[in-house]
């Protein structure tokens, strides 16, 4: 199933893994999905993280789960 069909704006997500070395985010950090957009190459899931960061998850690369 496509990630875009699973995650929606307003969902709470928890980071499992991200390769971005320029962020303070760590596995276990949580945030709220605020926008979902896709371009030709990548699905971007924009998240307002609880630590104050606003950073997109890469739908085909980063690992995360939806939490309730």
C-alpha positions in Angstrom: 0.0 0.0 0.0 1.2 3.5 -0.9 2.4 5.7 2.1 0.2 8.5 0.7 -2.9 6.4 1.2 -1.9 5.6 4.8 -0.8 9.0 6.3 -3.1 12.0 6.5 -2.8 15.7 7.6 -3.4 15.7 11.4 -1.9 12.3 12.0 0.6 11.9 14.8 3.9 10.2 13.7 6.9 8.8 15.5 10.3 8.8 13.8 12.0 5.4 13.5 14.9 6.3 11.2 16.1 9.3 9.2 19.4 9.7 7.3 19.4 13.6 7.7 22.5 14.5 9.7 21.6 18.2 9.9 18.6 17.6 12.3 18.3 17.2 16.0 15.5 14.6 15.5 16.1 11.2 17.1 14.3 7.9 16.8 11.2 8.1 19.1 10.6 11.8 18.4 7.0 12.6 17.6 5.2 15.3 15.6 2.0 16.2 13.7 1.6 15.9 9.9 0.7 19.4 8.5 1.1 18.9 4.8 1.7 16.1 2.2 3.0 16.9 -1.2 4.7 15.0 -3.9 6.9 15.9 -6.8 8.2 13.8 -9.6 10.7 11.9 -7.4 9.6 12.0 -3.8 6.7 12.2 -1.4 7.2 14.9 1.3 5.4 14.5 4.5 5.8 17.8 6.4 5.7 17.5 10.1 5.7 20.0 13.0 7.8 18.1 15.4 7.2 18.3 19.2 10.8 19.6 19.7 10.0 22.7 17.6 11.5 21.6 14.3 9.5 21.7 11.1 11.0 19.1 8.8 9.6 16.8 6.1 9.8 13.1 6.1 10.8 11.6 2.8 8.0 9.1 2.2 10.2 6.6 0.3 13.3 6.9 2.5 12.6 7.8 6.1 11.0 5.3 8.4 8.2 6.3 10.7 5.0 5.0 12.2 1.6 6.5 12.9 0.8 6.8 16.6 -2.5 7.3 18.4 
